[in-house]
């Protein structure tokens, strides 16, 4: 696994070169969309053949988050992030606005499909549409960050990743800010790796780290590694088994394995 001194946007440049070498115009799926900022970045960087966006745009998962964490006095209320969401997460109108913003953003993009559905329902709808056996070349998982939900999404969507495809995770780190949100992404990914043939390829050395995963022995695994090695991205290679020990330490969001 390469710990890269770069950000998510550079990972998209790496993946674009990798897909070019694999002679793929990628099909991309994002689970968890919000207002479509990351989807727009992927669309610009990867020029995908298809871009599918799945999100419930519902206040219910956030109300569940509040209920599940009500007894944890170290976990902050999601309504503390009202500025980020553009309104209180306890109000459905906040998510209706986010959905409308996303639809407007991609209104002229014929290759973009927007599914207003939860993770489970979205996966079922995609299968019913016949996305298999081709599947998706990049599946970006950024929905609920609670441990059980992340693990569910990984187990559910990994089979939709194409033979030369990759998974990418958002907020895959342990940090003080993450503890205040009871993030379970890193722990769920470690569990998933033990239960699948996916391995970590590259991790951003940032405060809310992105992680690329590929199938063990797949062409994509070797190609992504070679693209990073031949790029200007600075990195340190560490054993894959250290992923679970990664944590953000000190100012500037530096990753430590100590």
Order of alpha helices (4+ residues) and beta strands (2+ residues): beta-alpha-beta-alpha-beta-alpha-alpha-alpha-beta-alpha-beta-alpha-beta-alpha-alpha-beta-beta-alpha-beta-beta-beta
